[in-house]
Every structure is written in structure tokens, then in C-alpha cells.
Amino acid sequence: MILRKAGRGRCPYAACIDKRHGEGTMHPILRDMLTQPVGWLTICGALIILGIPVFTVFFIRRRLREEQRNQR
């Protein structure tokens, strides 16, 4: 759920950055992904899902190289 500040029109989202320290606002989806535990679980899950095939490819290539060396 995207929370909006009531009242002032300067900063429509709840994750506004103070203009004295920086510029702009954080996108509400990014704010939820980075500040909520479910967001961190999603990020970690995506890294695991992408990491398993990459690890598998490198593991198989290493085994194939070892087998080729042993056959010589």
C-alpha cells in the first residue's frame, strides 16, 4: 500500500527526502522493497534463484576440465 502524506503538496509520498540533505524522493516500490522484511526476502530469493544456475554452470565446466586433464 502506498502511503501519501496528507496536506502539503510539496512531497506526495511518505518516503520523502529532506530537501536540505538531498534531492528527490524515493520511489514507493523501492522504499517498500528496502525497508520491509518481505522486500529483503524477495531480493535474497531472487539472488538465490539466479545464483543456482550460474553456480551449476561453473561447477559443471570445472568438472569437465578436470576429467579432460585426467584422461590425458
N, C-alpha and C positions, 0 to 999 in steps of 0.2 A: 504494500500500500504506500503510495506516495503521499507524504505529509506536506502540506503547504502552510506557510505562516499566514496567520490571519492579520489583516491590517495592511501594514506598509507594503507598497508595491515595488520597492527597490529590489527586494530579494525574495522571489516567489517560493523557493524551496527551503526546506528545513536545514539542509546541509550547506548553507551559505558560508563563504569565507569572508572574514572581515576585510573590507577594502583597504584598511590601513596596513595589513600584513601581506596581502596578495591580491590577485585579481581573479574575478570569475567565481563560479560556483561549481561544486562537484555534481556531476550528473547523478540523479537519484538512483539509477540502477547500479552504478559503480559504488555509490555510498552504501547501498544495501549489501552489495557483494563483499565490500571490505570491512563493514562494521558489524555484520551479523554472523553468528557461528555457521549458519546454513550456507552462507556465501563462501566461507573458508572451506567448508566441506566440499562444496561444488568445485572450487578451484583445485583442491587436492585430488579429488576424484578425477577431474579432467586430466591432471598431470599423470596420474597413475594409468588411466586408460590410454593415454598417448605414449607413456613410457614403456609399457609392457611390450608392444610390438617392436619398438626401437631396440630395446634390450635383447629381445629374441633374435632379431636380425643380426646384431653384433655377436651374440653368443654362437649362432649357427655358423657365421663366417669364420669365427675363431676356431671352432671345432673342425671345419673343413680344412683350414690351413694346417692345423696340427696333424690331421690324417694324411694330408699330402706330404708333409715333411716325414712322417713315419713310413710312408710307402717307398720313399727314395732310398 
